[in-house]
Amino acid sequence: MDYLYTLSGFAVGAIVGLTGVGGGSLMTPLLVLLFGVHPATAVGTDLLYAAMTKAGGTVAHGRKGHIDWAITGRLAAGSIPAAAITIFVLSQLPKGSNAIGAIVSHGLGFALLLTSIALVFGRKLRDYASKHEESALRQCCLGKITVVVGAILGVLVTISSVGAGALGVAALFFLYPKLSPVKIVGSDVAHAVPLTLVAGLGHWMLGGVDWSLLGALLLGSLPGIWVGSHLSAKVPEHILRRILASMLVLIGTKLVFA
């Protein structure tokens, strides 16, 4: 099965290279629904996979000055403690029961539905935020709101491994509409590394990481990302994002109501 995992990693990596999103939102449900991997193991493995792949992206964005470290710090101030608390709560669930699997599976479905909404309506949310940028709430509490958003992402990502990409970018576009898109993406990628690392290590402590699976996925995804990024200029992004959103709605609905 290792070669199938590698092939799947390549396919998901290519989609990430083409659209900029789709890592956790495709990889985790693929492992659960197609390969029958236990939901908790799929999430834990994908979290460490995301931490490793996005670390390289963080270095690249950082060298180009594409990261707003203040925003990244605010997100992390909320997400890291939230991830640690979520892992602690999961560790208190009865051993040997399917409670963790059920929570992860339903959380994954919910996160996929939210991600599909972010993909479809991201531009409209950004336009709305631009028109209301001078609101009193935004002026007085933007930093605190960013920390709260980070905490929500921390819980969601720890449970499902989904949300650090598309949801994080959508949230930052809504909160900081005047920030350049490249800085939004760079700051989100930089925030995803410590979040997915902490959450992934937490799942590892709970026994939810398959290291051989992780290696097989990385073997395929890294060249896949390279191929996808080179093809991205030749394929209309809005079409790909709509197709991806439709897939996530179908998968998310199946997981939520399973």
C-alpha positions in Angstrom: 0.0 0.0 0.0 3.0 2.3 0.4 3.1 3.2 -3.3 -0.6 4.1 -3.2 0.0 6.5 -0.2 2.9 8.0 -2.1 0.7 8.4 -5.2 -2.0 10.0 -3.1 0.6 12.3 -1.6 1.7 13.4 -5.0 -1.9 14.1 -6.1 -2.7 16.2 -3.0 0.6 18.0 -3.3 -0.2 18.9 -6.9 -3.5 20.3 -5.8 -1.9 22.3 -3.1 0.7 23.6 -5.6 -2.1 24.6 -8.0 -4.5 26.2 -5.5 -2.6 27.0 -2.4 -5.0 25.0 -0.3 -6.2 21.5 0.1 -3.5 19.8 2.1 -5.3 18.7 5.3 -8.8 19.1 3.8 -8.0 16.5 1.2 -5.3 14.3 2.7 -7.1 13.4 6.0 -10.5 12.4 4.5 -8.6 10.5 1.7 -6.8 8.5 4.4 -10.0 7.9 6.3 -12.5 7.2 3.5 -10.3 5.6 0.9 -7.6 3.8 2.9 -9.6 3.1 6.0 -7.0 4.7 8.3 -8.4 5.4 11.8 -9.5 9.0 12.0 -7.3 9.9 15.0 -4.3 8.3 13.2 -5.1 10.1 10.0 -5.3 13.5 11.8 -2.2 13.0 13.9 -0.1 11.9 10.9 -1.4 14.7 8.7 -0.6 17.3 11.3 3.1 16.4 11.4 3.0 16.1 7.6 1.7 19.7 7.5 4.3 20.9 10.0 7.2 19.5 7.9 5.9 20.7 4.5 5.0 24.2 5.7 8.3 24.7 7.5 10.0 25.0 4.1 7.3 27.5 3.0 7.9 29.6 6.1 11.6 29.9 5.4 10.9 30.9 1.8 8.2 33.5 2.8 10.4 34.8 5.7 13.4 35.4 3.4 11.2 37.5 1.1 9.7 39.5 4.0 6.2 38.1 3.4 5.4 37.4 7.0 3.8 39.8 9.5 5.3 38.3 12.7 3.0 40.4 14.9 -0.1 38.9 13.4 1.5 35.4 13.5 2.3 35.9 17.1 -1.3 36.9 18.0 -2.7 33.9 16.2 -0.2 31.6 18.0 -1.0 33.2 21.4 -4.5 31.8 21.0 -3.9 28.6 19.0 -1.0 27.0 20.8 -2.7 27.0 24.3 -6.0 25.9 22.6 -4.3 23.0 20.9 -2.7 21.9 24.2 -6.0 22.0 26.0 -7.7 20.1 23.2 -5.1 17.4 23.4 -5.5 17.2 27.1 -9.3 16.8 26.8 -8.9 14.1 24.2 -6.4 12.3 26.5 -9.1 12.1 29.2 -11.5 10.1 27.0 -11.9 6.4 27.8 -9.1 4.3 26.4 -10.2 1.6 24.0 -13.5 3.4 23.1 -14.3 4.9 19.8 -15.0 8.3 21.4 -11.9 10.0 20.0 -12.5 8.5 16.5 -16.1 9.8 16.6 -15.1 13.3 17.7 -12.4 13.5 15.1 -14.6 12.2 12.3 -17.4 14.6 13.0 -15.0 17.5 13.7 -13.3 16.7 10.3 -16.6 16.9 8.5 -17.6 20.2 10.1 -14.1 21.7 9.3 -14.4 20.6 5.7 -17.8 22.3 5.3 -16.4 25.5 6.8 -13.4 25.3 4.4 -15.7 24.9 1.4 -17.6 28.0 2.5 -14.3 29.9 2.9 -13.2 28.8 -0.6 -16.5 29.9 -2.3 -17.2 33.1 -0.4 -13.7 34.2 0.6 -13.7 37.2 -1.9 -17.1 38.4 -0.7 -16.0 38.3 2.9 -12.9 40.2 2.0 -15.0 42.9 0.2 -17.3 43.2 3.2 -14.4 43.6 5.6 -12.9 46.3 3.4 -16.1 48.3 3.6 -16.3 48.0 7.4 -12.7 48.4 8.2 -13.2 51.5 10.3 -15.8 49.9 12.6 -15.4 50.7 16.3 -15.0 47.0 17.3 -12.2 46.5 14.8 -10.4 49.7 15.9 -10.4 48.9 19.6 -10.1 45.1 19.7 -8.4 43.8 16.6 -5.5 42.3 18.5 -7.8 40.4 20.9 -10.1 39.2 18.1 -7.0 37.8 16.3 -6.1 35.9 19.5 -9.6 34.5 19.7 -9.6 33.5 16.1 -6.3 31.7 16.7 -7.8 29.8 19.6 -10.8 28.7 17.4 -8.3 27.5 14.7 -6.3 25.8 17.4 -9.2 23.6 18.5 -10.4 23.0 15.0 -7.0 22.0 13.6 -6.1 19.8 16.6 -9.4 17.8 16.2 -9.5 17.6 12.4 -6.1 18.8 11.0 -8.2 21.1 8.7 -8.4 24.8 9.0 -4.8 26.1 9.1 -4.8 26.8 5.4 -8.1 28.0 3.8 -9.8 29.0 7.0 -6.8 30.8 8.4 -6.3 32.8 5.2 -10.0 33.7 5.0 -10.0 34.8 8.7 -6.9 37.0 8.1 -8.4 38.5 4.9 -11.5 39.4 6.9 -9.5 40.9 9.9 -6.8 42.6 7.8 -8.3 43.5 4.4 -5.6 46.1 3.6 -2.7 43.6 4.2 -1.3 42.4 0.9 -2.4 38.8 -0.1 1.2 37.6 -0.1 1.7 38.7 3.5 -1.7 37.1 4.4 -0.5 33.8 3.0 3.0 34.1 4.4 1.7 34.9 7.9 -0.8 32.0 7.8 1.8 29.5 6.7 4.2 30.7 9.5 1.4 30.3 12.1 0.5 26.8 10.8 4.0 25.4 11.6 4.0 25.7 15.4 0.3 24.9 15.6 0.4 21.7 13.5 3.7 20.7 15.3 2.2 21.1 18.8 -1.0 19.4 17.8 0.8 16.6 15.9 3.1 15.9 18.8 0.1 15.8 21.1 -1.5 13.2 18.8 1.8 11.2 18.8 1.7 11.1 22.6 -1.8 9.7 22.3 -0.6 7.0 19.9 -2.1 8.7 16.8 0.8 8.9 14.4 1.9 6.4 11.7 5.5 7.2 10.9 5.8 4.9 7.9 2.6 6.4 6.4 4.0 9.9 7.1 7.2 9.0 5.1 5.2 7.6 2.2 3.1 10.8 2.0 6.1 13.1 2.1 7.8 11.1 -0.6 4.9 11.8 -3.0 3.7 15.3 -1.9 7.0 17.2 -2.1 7.4 16.6 -5.9 3.7 17.0 -6.3 3.8 20.5 -4.8 6.7 21.4 -7.2 4.7 20.1 -10.2 1.5 21.9 -9.2 3.2 25.2 -8.5 4.7 25.1 -12.0 1.3 24.3 -13.6 -0.6 26.9 -11.6 -0.2 29.7 -14.2 -1.8 27.5 -16.9 -5.0 26.5 -15.0 -7.7 29.0 -14.0 -7.6 29.1 -10.2 -11.3 30.0 -9.7 -12.4 26.9 -11.5 -10.1 24.7 -9.4 -11.2 26.3 -6.2 -14.9 25.7 -7.0 -14.2 22.0 -7.9 -12.3 21.6 -4.6 -15.1 23.3 -2.6 -17.7 21.0 -4.2 -15.6 17.9 -3.3 -15.2 19.2 0.3 -19.0 19.7 0.7 -19.6 16.1 -0.4 -16.9 14.6 1.8 -17.8 16.9 4.8 -21.5 16.0 4.6 -20.7 12.3 4.5 -18.5 12.5 7.6 -20.9 14.7 9.6 -23.9 12.5 9.0 -22.0 9.2 9.0 
